[in-house]
């Protein structure tokens, strides 16, 4: 794959994991981001964080369908027999990425893309809650795959390892930070050519006509740098993450520590997958796929690792249950975890497989090695004192 710059792989890469199975599309994350960064004049239709419904939703409208068509050459294929733990953990993609498709079409630019029309940005929730259905009178749904289905997907800038926006910018106004891999736009250098809007396949850079420059998610970098006094200098989750009432999100850094919860879920347990890996940008936002959606649809969206990820999520291991208990338990970013074993509290059979649940205690540690959170697999039950009128 041709890319105009050397790849940037910092020792710790800003990353996040979303558990799609738990999202209720309350849009609390969307409004938390909006109220922090895009509430000014000229940003009315600018949503750095949004939650859209699949298969019909999208912001801008149909962004993924249009981009997939741009790289489709009729021969794009995943070869899952050719795996390499570090370079190709899910197999080898033999097909065009956004960069190769551009080269083949002699477009004289680094990546294929398009600039959405204004009408495609006019609402962040096109197709919200619209289900895919066979429309048969006797249609009903049951696991493992529902016949009538939709799911919510949470989107923000992927802070890619090979950002299409960065490659596209003729002003070199976009850069990727060496310390954490966050991708930013230098507002002083930007001239509003909208090449980043065109060549980012995820359509996350957005043009602001009032100032005539492009803007995008900045990963709340002051919080990531530990500038918020609440965490006493420790790296802190972004606004959208910390506002998540469904506790579907875990933010952190990808590194080489196998006991880092983000690294373990993505690289070791492989239950969290990137969005549209065939685009070739190596995104750093990952998703635990929904267990009820058709696998064929999920494979084109998250790659060939979907079946393994869904199977692991449906019948979770003891360690996975413990690590997932850390989701949204603290605003401080967890760099390492430790599990203290507890008693077995439940067992059953799920899809023919034995499942045992242990009430283990999982402990999260900050960058300085200090304990920052401690929780159990079973959520604690609090019984209100009978002296209160509303006690149960």
FIRO-900332 format. One line per 5 residues: number of its first residue (from 1); their letters; for each residue x, y, z of C-alpha. Coordinates in Angstrom, 2 decimals, always signed. Example, Ala and Ser with C-alpha at 12.3 -4.5 7.8 and 13.67 -1.06 7.14 Angstrom:
residues 2
1	as	+12.30/-4.50/+7.80; +13.67/-1.06/+7.14
end
This chain:
residues 392
1	xxxxx	+0.00/+0.00/+0.00; +1.36/+3.41/-0.97; +1.20/+6.16/+1.66; +2.96/+9.54/+1.46; +4.45/+9.42/+4.98
6	xxxxx	+6.17/+6.90/+7.24; +3.74/+4.99/+9.41; +3.29/+6.35/+12.91; +3.00/+3.76/+15.69; +3.50/+5.46/+19.05
11	xxxxx	+4.32/+3.34/+22.10; +0.84/+4.10/+23.32; -1.89/+4.78/+20.76; -5.14/+6.54/+21.69; -7.88/+3.92/+21.30
16	xxxxx	-11.39/+3.03/+22.42; -13.74/+0.06/+22.46; -17.53/+0.19/+22.08; -19.77/-2.71/+23.07; -22.52/-2.36/+20.48
21	xxxxx	-24.60/-4.99/+22.28; -25.35/-2.57/+25.11; -25.98/+0.72/+23.29; -29.51/+2.16/+23.51; -28.81/+5.24/+21.36
26	xxxxx	-29.67/+7.66/+24.13; -27.31/+10.14/+22.38; -25.92/+11.31/+25.73; -22.42/+10.96/+24.27; -23.47/+12.97/+21.22
31	xxxxx	-24.76/+15.85/+23.33; -21.77/+15.73/+25.69; -19.44/+16.24/+22.73; -21.71/+18.85/+21.18; -21.92/+20.92/+24.34
36	xxxxx	-18.15/+20.78/+24.80; -16.79/+21.47/+21.31; -19.32/+22.26/+18.56; -21.90/+24.62/+20.05; -20.75/+27.79/+18.26
41	xxxxx	-22.15/+29.61/+15.26; -21.45/+27.75/+12.06; -21.21/+24.38/+13.84; -24.95/+23.71/+14.00; -24.70/+20.61/+11.77
46	xxxxx	-21.29/+19.50/+13.01; -21.43/+16.30/+15.12; -17.96/+14.95/+15.93; -19.58/+12.15/+17.94; -22.79/+10.60/+16.65
51	xxxxx	-24.72/+7.37/+17.10; -26.37/+6.05/+13.95; -28.66/+3.12/+13.18; -27.48/+0.34/+10.89; -28.16/-0.79/+8.23
56	xxxxx	-29.98/+2.35/+7.00; -28.62/+5.20/+9.11; -25.55/+7.29/+8.49; -24.07/+10.71/+9.06; -23.50/+12.01/+6.45
61	xxxxx	-26.21/+10.05/+4.68; -25.01/+6.73/+3.16; -21.33/+7.57/+3.81; -20.23/+3.94/+4.11; -22.20/+2.61/+1.13
66	xxxxx	-20.74/+5.31/-1.11; -17.17/+4.68/+0.04; -17.50/+0.89/-0.31; -18.61/+1.40/-3.91; -15.51/+3.50/-4.58
71	xxxxx	-13.15/+0.65/-3.63; -15.21/-2.22/-5.03; -13.46/-3.84/-7.97; -15.45/-7.07/-7.86; -12.45/-9.06/-6.61
76	xxxxx	-11.91/-7.79/-3.05; -11.42/-10.86/-0.85; -10.27/-11.79/+2.65; -8.00/-14.84/+2.86; -8.45/-16.07/+6.41
81	xxxxx	-6.01/-19.00/+6.13; -3.06/-16.63/+5.94; -2.90/-15.25/+9.48; -0.01/-13.60/+11.27; -0.49/-12.71/+14.94
86	xxxxx	+1.13/-9.28/+14.57; +0.71/-8.26/+10.93; -2.57/-9.91/+9.90; -4.38/-11.41/+12.92; -7.63/-11.96/+10.98
91	xxxxx	-6.21/-12.94/+7.59; -4.98/-11.15/+4.49; -7.10/-8.70/+2.52; -6.52/-9.04/-1.20; -8.26/-6.04/-2.65
96	xxxxx	-8.19/-2.30/-3.07; -7.99/+0.06/-0.14; -8.90/+3.72/-0.56; -5.25/+4.38/-1.46; -4.84/+1.64/-4.06
101	xxxxx	-8.18/+2.40/-5.68; -7.06/+5.99/-6.19; -3.77/+4.90/-7.77; -5.53/+2.50/-10.15; -7.96/+5.22/-11.24
106	xxxxx	-5.12/+7.74/-11.77; -6.94/+10.33/-9.70; -3.81/+12.34/-8.90; -4.67/+12.24/-5.21; -3.76/+9.82/-2.43
111	xxxxx	-7.18/+8.30/-1.72; -10.57/+7.93/-3.34; -13.40/+9.82/-1.76; -16.20/+12.29/-2.24; -17.49/+15.48/-0.65
116	xxxxx	-21.02/+14.99/+0.68; -23.67/+17.46/-0.43; -25.13/+19.82/+2.16; -28.38/+17.87/+2.23; -26.49/+14.74/+3.33
121	xxxxx	-25.31/+16.54/+6.50; -28.70/+18.03/+7.36; -29.49/+15.52/+10.17; -27.38/+13.15/+12.27; -30.05/+10.46/+12.55
126	xxxxx	-31.18/+9.47/+9.07; -32.88/+6.06/+9.19; -32.97/+6.00/+12.98; -34.57/+2.81/+14.36; -35.48/+1.57/+10.87
131	xxxxx	-35.14/-2.22/+10.82; -34.07/-4.52/+8.03; -36.87/-7.02/+7.49; -38.12/-9.67/+5.08; -41.64/-8.31/+5.57
136	xxxxx	-43.22/-11.74/+5.88; -46.48/-12.06/+7.87; -45.10/-14.84/+10.07; -41.73/-13.18/+10.59; -40.34/-13.35/+14.11
141	xxxxx	-36.87/-13.06/+15.55; -34.75/-15.33/+17.70; -31.07/-15.82/+18.29; -28.50/-16.52/+16.97; -29.57/-14.15/+14.13
146	xxxxx	-32.69/-12.03/+14.05; -34.65/-11.89/+10.79; -35.83/-8.36/+11.64; -32.88/-6.39/+12.93; -31.00/-3.13/+13.38
151	xxxxx	-28.30/-1.93/+15.73; -26.65/+1.27/+16.83; -23.08/+2.18/+16.01; -21.16/+4.89/+17.83; -18.89/+6.97/+15.64
156	xxxxx	-16.10/+9.46/+16.12; -12.73/+10.08/+14.48; -10.76/+6.81/+14.36; -7.36/+8.54/+14.78; -6.08/+6.09/+12.19
161	xxxxx	-2.55/+4.78/+11.83; -2.75/+5.72/+8.12; -5.19/+8.67/+8.17; -6.75/+9.40/+4.81; -7.30/+13.00/+5.87
166	xxxxx	-3.61/+13.48/+6.69; -2.48/+12.04/+3.36; -4.96/+14.22/+1.49; -4.07/+17.61/+2.95; -2.05/+19.68/+0.42
171	xxxxx	-1.19/+22.19/+3.17; +0.28/+19.59/+5.57; -2.07/+21.06/+8.15; -3.00/+17.65/+9.60; -0.62/+15.74/+11.83
176	xxxxx	-0.54/+12.70/+14.10; +0.96/+13.25/+17.56; +3.96/+11.09/+18.39; +3.10/+10.77/+22.07; -0.40/+9.29/+21.70
181	xxxxx	-1.31/+9.00/+18.00; -4.10/+11.60/+18.17; -4.76/+13.17/+14.75; -5.27/+16.96/+14.75; -5.81/+19.80/+12.27
186	xxxxx	-3.60/+22.87/+12.58; -6.23/+25.58/+12.18; -3.65/+28.20/+11.24; -2.38/+26.19/+8.29; -5.77/+24.97/+7.03
191	xxxxx	-7.14/+26.83/+4.01; -10.43/+24.94/+3.77; -9.69/+23.00/+0.57; -11.82/+20.14/+2.00; -9.46/+17.47/+0.71
196	xxxxx	-9.58/+15.91/+4.19; -13.38/+15.84/+4.05; -13.19/+14.18/+0.66; -10.55/+11.53/+1.38; -11.40/+10.49/+4.95
201	xxxxx	-13.49/+7.35/+4.32; -15.31/+7.78/+7.65; -16.27/+11.40/+6.87; -15.20/+12.74/+10.24; -13.38/+15.94/+9.23
206	xxxxx	-16.07/+18.60/+8.70; -15.94/+21.94/+6.91; -17.09/+25.07/+8.73; -18.21/+27.59/+6.16; -18.22/+30.49/+8.61
211	xxxxx	-14.48/+30.25/+9.31; -13.59/+28.49/+6.03; -11.48/+25.83/+7.71; -12.04/+22.16/+8.47; -12.52/+20.82/+11.98
216	xxxxx	-12.61/+17.37/+13.56; -12.59/+15.45/+16.83; -9.56/+16.39/+18.91; -9.91/+13.39/+21.26; -10.42/+15.90/+24.12
221	xxxxx	-6.61/+16.00/+24.29; -6.43/+18.28/+27.35; -8.20/+15.51/+29.29; -5.98/+12.83/+27.75; -2.96/+14.88/+28.90
226	xxxxx	-4.29/+14.88/+32.46; -5.03/+18.61/+32.54; -8.40/+18.14/+34.29; -7.89/+18.53/+38.07; -10.44/+15.77/+38.78
231	xxxxx	-7.95/+12.99/+37.98; -4.97/+14.73/+39.63; -2.77/+14.74/+36.54; -3.66/+11.27/+35.32; -4.96/+10.77/+31.73
236	xxxxx	-8.74/+11.11/+31.65; -11.42/+9.77/+29.30; -12.97/+12.04/+26.68; -16.30/+13.81/+27.23; -18.30/+11.41/+25.07
241	xxxxx	-16.86/+8.39/+26.91; -17.41/+9.71/+30.41; -21.04/+10.62/+29.65; -22.05/+7.11/+28.51; -24.91/+5.99/+30.75
246	xxxxx	-25.07/+2.54/+29.15; -21.50/+1.78/+30.23; -20.71/+0.49/+26.75; -17.34/+2.25/+26.37; -13.78/+1.67/+27.45
251	xxxxx	-11.06/+4.12/+26.52; -7.33/+3.78/+26.84; -4.14/+3.26/+24.91; -3.00/+0.39/+22.73; +0.45/-0.70/+23.88
256	xxxxx	+2.54/-3.85/+24.35; +1.25/-4.65/+27.85; -0.96/-7.80/+27.67; -2.60/-6.76/+30.97; -3.76/-3.45/+29.55
261	xxxxx	-7.55/-3.99/+29.20; -7.75/-2.25/+25.80; -4.77/-4.16/+24.42; -6.05/-7.47/+25.79; -9.54/-7.07/+24.32
266	xxxxx	-8.24/-6.05/+20.88; -4.97/-7.90/+20.30; -5.07/-10.89/+22.62; -8.72/-11.90/+23.08; -9.75/-10.40/+19.70
271	xxxxx	-13.29/-9.66/+20.79; -13.13/-6.02/+19.60; -12.77/-5.28/+15.87; -12.04/-2.23/+13.67; -14.70/-0.57/+11.51
276	xxxxx	-14.30/-1.26/+7.78; -10.68/-2.50/+7.93; -10.75/-2.87/+4.13; -10.49/+0.92/+3.83; -6.80/+0.48/+4.70
281	xxxxx	-6.42/+3.30/+7.23; -5.99/+0.99/+10.26; -8.54/+2.71/+12.52; -7.98/+2.76/+16.29; -11.62/+2.72/+17.42
286	xxxxx	-12.88/-0.84/+17.92; -16.27/-2.52/+18.33; -17.68/-5.65/+19.94; -20.13/-6.67/+17.18; -23.88/-7.15/+17.89
291	xxxxx	-24.71/-10.82/+18.36; -28.17/-10.67/+16.72; -27.27/-9.14/+13.32; -26.59/-11.31/+10.24; -22.98/-12.42/+10.18
296	xxxxx	-22.60/-11.64/+6.46; -23.47/-8.00/+7.12; -21.11/-7.83/+10.09; -18.21/-9.39/+8.15; -18.32/-6.68/+5.48
301	xxxxx	-18.42/-4.11/+8.28; -15.85/-5.47/+10.76; -13.88/-8.03/+8.73; -13.47/-11.80/+9.01; -12.89/-11.80/+12.79
306	xxxxx	-16.63/-11.34/+13.45; -17.54/-14.99/+14.01; -14.78/-15.53/+16.58; -15.60/-12.26/+18.36; -19.35/-12.93/+18.59
311	xxxxx	-18.81/-16.49/+19.81; -16.47/-15.25/+22.56; -18.91/-12.55/+23.60; -21.94/-14.85/+23.74; -20.19/-17.35/+26.00
316	xxxxx	-17.65/-15.14/+27.77; -14.58/-16.49/+29.49; -13.91/-15.79/+33.13; -11.30/-13.17/+32.23; -13.53/-11.47/+29.66
321	xxxxx	-16.34/-11.05/+32.20; -13.92/-9.48/+34.64; -12.32/-7.11/+32.12; -15.69/-6.00/+30.77; -16.67/-5.03/+34.31
326	xxxxx	-14.21/-2.15/+33.96; -16.28/-0.44/+31.24; -17.14/+3.06/+32.45; -16.21/+2.37/+36.08; -13.92/+5.40/+36.25
331	xxxxx	-13.10/+8.51/+34.27; -9.40/+7.90/+34.80; -7.82/+5.81/+32.04; -6.85/+2.30/+33.17; -3.39/+1.15/+32.02
336	xxxxx	-3.32/-2.28/+33.66; -5.69/-4.67/+35.39; -5.44/-7.49/+37.89; -8.07/-10.10/+38.76; -8.62/-11.54/+42.24
341	xxxxx	-10.59/-14.76/+42.03; -14.00/-15.01/+43.74; -16.63/-17.72/+44.26; -18.72/-19.31/+41.52; -22.20/-17.76/+41.60
346	xxxxx	-23.91/-19.16/+38.52; -23.65/-21.77/+35.81; -25.71/-22.73/+32.78; -25.42/-23.90/+29.17; -25.42/-21.31/+26.36
351	xxxxx	-25.67/-22.53/+22.76; -24.47/-25.93/+23.83; -21.48/-24.60/+25.75; -21.00/-24.66/+29.50; -20.90/-21.20/+31.06
356	xxxxx	-19.72/-20.49/+34.60; -19.83/-17.11/+36.28; -17.46/-16.20/+39.09; -17.79/-13.11/+41.22; -14.18/-12.09/+40.66
361	xxxxx	-12.79/-8.72/+41.67; -11.06/-6.72/+38.96; -8.66/-3.92/+39.88; -7.58/-1.16/+37.52; -4.29/+0.71/+37.80
366	xxxxx	-3.37/+4.13/+36.42; -0.30/+5.14/+34.45; +1.61/+5.62/+37.71; +0.79/+2.09/+38.90; -1.60/+3.30/+41.60
371	xxxxx	-4.97/+1.60/+42.05; -7.73/+3.77/+40.61; -10.75/+1.46/+40.51; -11.92/-1.80/+42.06; -15.15/-3.58/+41.16
376	xxxxx	-16.71/-7.03/+41.02; -18.32/-9.02/+38.23; -21.62/-9.03/+40.09; -22.90/-5.51/+40.49; -23.35/-4.66/+44.17
381	xxxxx	-26.95/-4.61/+45.45; -27.95/-1.82/+47.79; -31.14/-2.17/+49.85; -32.60/+1.10/+50.98; -33.29/+1.41/+54.69
386	xxxxx	-36.98/+0.68/+55.54; -37.23/+3.99/+57.37; -37.43/+5.66/+53.95; -40.90/+5.81/+52.33; -39.60/+4.65/+48.94
391	xx	-37.71/+1.63/+50.21; -38.46/-1.68/+48.49
end
